[in-house]
């Protein structure tokens, strides 16, 4: 429920800064009635995440459920705590030509993936060194063939709490599993710039930045501006 206003602001940023964005589905982990009402009034589809495992609310297990549940050829995942600054149409070029869209978070898997995650993903611990973690705040998939199989495998791994939970503070839960599986099946996955698409310092961290990870630290005035446009178009707007 703490991300209720953030998800409304995300939708507003999509409407203002990516007018031709694809259809939005919101996954509900406990949104309050007022937020759900606003989403309903705006015609946004909301799906409640079921208690599919005992630890469904922990370790970001729910994210792997959501990727499994989203039955579409093209799926773009966005965390609620991000803001869209410019159109992202090129993601569909990645999905057409490569099949997936990933970024890097500038950390390595030997730092962020647990030994239990390696075991559950069917790779040795020695598999990790030198491989970048693929962050899961923004990612895209063409859910066909081997990629659909990887997402199904990730969903099954999420059922194993020992595999998805962190045994060190630096471990990255769901994105460690996704990263290990994509390296396992693709050898060296392609990825794009983590600052352009997931810049976290500010909405102008780098020239041409397209996404800002604000994690609910956006100014109240900017949040309220985006929320005013959750069901209507408007002029492009960059938060301060």
C-alpha positions in Angstrom: 0.0 0.0 0.0 3.0 2.3 0.5 3.4 2.4 -3.3 -0.2 3.4 -4.1 0.5 7.0 -5.1 3.7 5.9 -6.9 1.8 3.5 -9.2 -0.7 6.3 -10.0 2.2 8.6 -10.8 3.8 6.0 -13.0 0.6 5.6 -15.0 0.4 9.4 -15.3 4.1 9.6 -16.5 3.3 6.9 -19.1 0.3 9.0 -20.4 2.3 12.2 -20.5 5.7 11.0 -21.6 4.9 7.9 -23.7 1.5 8.6 -25.1 1.5 5.5 -27.3 2.4 3.2 -24.4 1.0 -0.4 -24.3 -1.9 -1.5 -22.2 -1.3 -1.4 -18.5 -2.0 -4.1 -15.9 -1.4 -3.4 -12.2 -0.6 -6.2 -9.9 -2.1 -5.7 -6.4 -0.1 -6.8 -3.3 -2.4 -4.9 -0.9 -3.4 -1.6 -2.4 -5.8 0.5 -0.4 -9.5 0.9 -1.5 -9.0 4.6 -2.5 -6.2 3.6 -4.9 -8.1 0.7 -6.3 -11.1 3.0 -6.9 -9.0 5.5 -8.8 -7.5 2.7 -10.9 -11.0 1.3 -11.6 -12.4 4.7 -12.5 -9.5 5.1 -15.0 -10.2 1.7 -16.6 -6.9 0.2 -15.5 -7.0 -3.6 -15.1 -5.9 -4.7 -11.6 -5.0 -8.3 -10.8 -4.6 -9.4 -7.2 -1.6 -11.6 -6.6 -2.7 -14.8 -4.9 -1.0 -16.6 -2.0 0.7 -19.0 -4.5 3.4 -20.0 -2.0 3.6 -19.4 1.8 6.4 -16.8 1.2 4.5 -15.0 -1.6 4.9 -11.6 0.0 8.7 -12.1 0.7 11.9 -12.0 -1.4 10.0 -10.5 -4.4 8.6 -13.9 -5.1 5.5 -12.2 -6.4 7.3 -10.6 -9.3 8.1 -14.0 -10.8 4.4 -14.9 -10.4 3.4 -11.7 -12.2 5.7 -12.5 -15.2 4.3 -16.0 -15.3 0.7 -14.7 -15.1 1.0 -12.0 -17.8 -0.3 -13.9 -20.9 0.8 -11.7 -23.7 3.4 -12.0 -26.5 5.2 -8.9 -25.4 5.5 -8.1 -21.7 7.3 -5.1 -20.2 7.7 -5.1 -16.4 8.0 -1.8 -14.6 8.4 -1.4 -10.8 5.9 1.0 -9.2 8.7 3.3 -8.0 9.9 4.5 -11.4 8.9 7.4 -13.6 8.8 7.4 -17.4 10.5 10.5 -18.8 10.5 9.8 -22.6 9.0 7.3 -25.0 10.3 3.7 -24.8 9.3 2.4 -28.3 12.7 1.0 -28.9 12.0 -1.7 -26.3 9.8 -3.3 -28.9 12.7 -3.3 -31.3 14.7 -5.3 -28.8 11.8 -7.7 -28.2 11.3 -8.2 -32.0 15.0 -8.7 -32.8 16.5 -10.1 -29.6 13.5 -11.5 -27.6 14.2 -9.7 -24.4 15.2 -6.3 -23.0 17.7 -6.1 -20.1 19.8 -3.5 -18.4 22.7 -3.7 -15.9 22.9 -2.5 -12.3 26.7 -2.3 -12.3 27.2 -5.1 -9.8 28.3 -8.7 -10.4 26.5 -11.9 -9.7 29.2 -13.3 -7.5 28.2 -10.4 -5.2 24.4 -10.6 -5.6 23.4 -14.2 -6.3 23.4 -16.8 -3.4 24.7 -20.3 -3.6 21.2 -21.6 -3.1 20.0 -19.6 -6.1 22.8 -21.1 -8.2 21.9 -24.6 -7.1 18.1 -24.1 -7.9 19.0 -22.6 -11.3 21.2 -25.6 -12.1 24.5 -23.8 -12.3 27.6 -24.2 -10.2 28.7 -21.5 -7.8 31.7 -20.9 -10.0 29.3 -19.8 -12.7 28.8 -16.4 -11.2 32.1 -14.4 -11.4 32.4 -11.7 -14.1 28.7 -11.7 -14.9 26.6 -8.5 -14.5 23.4 -8.7 -12.6 20.4 -7.9 -14.8 18.1 -5.6 -12.8 14.4 -6.4 -12.7 13.0 -2.9 -12.2 12.5 -2.5 -15.9 12.7 -5.5 -18.3 10.9 -6.9 -21.3 10.2 -10.3 -22.8 8.8 -11.8 -25.9 7.1 -14.8 -24.3 7.8 -17.4 -26.8 10.1 -20.4 -27.1 13.1 -20.5 -24.8 12.3 -17.2 -23.2 8.9 -18.4 -22.1 10.5 -21.5 -20.8 13.0 -19.4 -18.8 10.2 -17.4 -17.2 8.4 -20.6 -16.3 11.6 -22.0 -14.8 12.1 -18.8 -12.8 8.5 -19.1 -11.5 9.2 -22.7 -10.3 12.4 -21.6 -8.6 10.4 -18.9 -6.8 8.5 -21.7 -5.0 11.7 -22.6 -3.3 12.2 -20.1 -0.5 15.8 -21.1 0.1 16.6 -20.3 -3.5 15.0 -16.9 -3.7 15.7 -15.5 -0.2 18.9 -13.5 0.5 21.5 -15.2 2.7 23.7 -12.0 2.5 22.5 -8.4 2.6 23.7 -7.8 -1.0 21.7 -10.6 -2.6 19.1 -9.7 -5.1 16.3 -12.2 -4.8 14.2 -12.4 -8.1 16.7 -10.6 -10.3 19.5 -13.0 -9.3 17.4 -15.9 -10.4 16.4 -14.2 -13.7 20.1 -13.3 -14.3 21.4 -16.8 -13.6 18.8 -18.4 -15.9 19.4 -16.0 -18.8 23.2 -16.5 -18.6 22.6 -20.2 -18.4 20.5 -20.3 -21.6 22.1 -17.5 -23.6 25.7 -17.5 -22.6 26.2 -13.8 -22.7 22.8 -11.9 -22.7 22.7 -8.5 -24.4 21.9 -5.5 -22.3 21.4 -1.8 -22.5 22.5 1.3 -20.5 21.4 1.1 -16.8 21.7 4.9 -16.3 19.6 5.9 -19.3 16.9 3.4 -18.4 17.2 3.1 -14.6 19.0 6.3 -13.5 18.5 6.6 -9.7 20.1 9.9 -8.6 17.8 12.3 -10.4 15.6 12.5 -13.6 18.6 14.2 -15.3 21.4 11.9 -14.1 22.6 11.5 -17.7 21.8 13.2 -21.0 18.7 11.7 -22.7 17.6 9.8 -19.6 14.4 7.9 -20.2 13.5 6.4 -16.8 14.0 7.7 -13.2 14.0 5.3 -10.3 12.7 7.6 -7.6 11.5 4.9 -5.1 8.8 7.3 -3.7 11.3 10.2 -3.3 9.7 12.2 -6.1 8.5 15.7 -5.0 4.9 15.8 -3.8 4.1 18.5 -6.4 5.4 16.3 -9.3 3.6 13.2 -8.0 0.3 15.1 -7.8 0.9 16.5 -11.3 1.3 13.0 -12.8 -1.7 11.6 -10.8 -3.9 14.3 -12.5 -3.2 12.6 -15.8 -3.9 8.9 -15.0 -6.8 8.8 -17.4 -6.2 11.6 -19.9 -3.5 12.9 -22.2 -1.4 16.0 -21.6 1.8 17.8 -22.3 5.2 16.0 -21.7 6.4 16.7 -18.2 9.8 16.2 -16.5 9.8 16.1 -12.7 12.4 18.1 -10.8 
